[in-house]
Amino acid sequence: NVSGIISRVVLHLDHYLFVFLSTTMNAYAWFAVSLVFLGCCSNVVFLELLIKNDPGAGNIITFSQFLLVALEGFVVTTKFLTVKNVVPIRQYMIMVCMFFAVSVVNNYALNFNIPLPLHMIFRAGSLMANMLLGVLILRKEYPLHKYFAVTMITVGISVSTVASAQQLRSVSSNETHSEESDSSGSNDGELIRLLIGIAMLLFAMLMSARLGIFQETLYKTYGKHPREAMFYSHALPLPGFLLLLPDLWNKIILFSASELIVVWGLSIPKMYLYMLGNAVTQYICIRGVFILTTECPSLVVTLVITLRKFLSLLFSIYYFQNPFTMQHWLGTVLVFGGTAIFVDLFPKFMEYFSETPKSKVE
């Protein structure tokens, strides 16, 4: 079966991945890798728990993540705003508007019947948007194999999207089979919600790519200051959540009424614990990626992040029993395979393992 085949492939790749990474990373980089896998994969668990209990929790999830990173940056990075920023605030404001839109829309799309695995597949396809905007805005040129890779990613996302739409229509039809007079309208309404959610994910993917291009030009002008950028990109948007105050307040009331869990003698609503876990693991994930970018070549960073996304997807499918058809598997293989081709992963592996033992020692 599919799971058995994947398990065998993963087992065969484990050894080669370990050998490759162990020769390109120091101890601090390995610590960063552990942060990425621990933080990002755990984050998926808490996100699933939140969405399973309340599919409309996207806004409060985003707010909690922004608040935690902003508080940490306020104390550690800016030393209570005593450290002067290098990049002008007006530049950060432009970046913040795009970053805020991407974060809110990405999480809010979960309110529109978007299964979490499909959500992950869309976010894994960000290379497609980056390349498209790179050609249109920065006038970049890419070799032919990168266009092929982007085509694979595009087809993969399309296949997964169609599979989710068909699956939703099938489930809705079964649930309303006993009410045939209302089934057609119900199915159409659910499908429209899914299409709206997909449109939101497409917008967030393109906006995220535009944000990356803006950051690239910003860093060329003012130098790289990722910790400063991380603080301001999370702190400056906080007033924007006032626009979402009614929804946030409703979620606070709803979370407060959730089942109590005793922690260290204190009775705490479980939804607050899930939200705290989500925000903390998101911060750990971000920090791990930041360390990786300073300690490792871009190939290793991309490899680790791509592998992490794939493991998160598998975990979401199996642990939470999310429906995943053969079409979804095909889409997943195309997306991650296209990503590997885009970053020249296979030639790098072949080049590395074709080296003689003597050359590796030297």
Helices and strands as residue ranges (DSSP letters): H 2-22, H 27-53, H 58-72, I 73-77, H 89-108, G 109-111, H 116-124, H 126-137, H 144-175, H 180-222, H 226-235, G 238-244, H 245-256, E 260-263, E 266-269, H 270-295, H 298-319, H 326-342, H 345-353, H 357-361
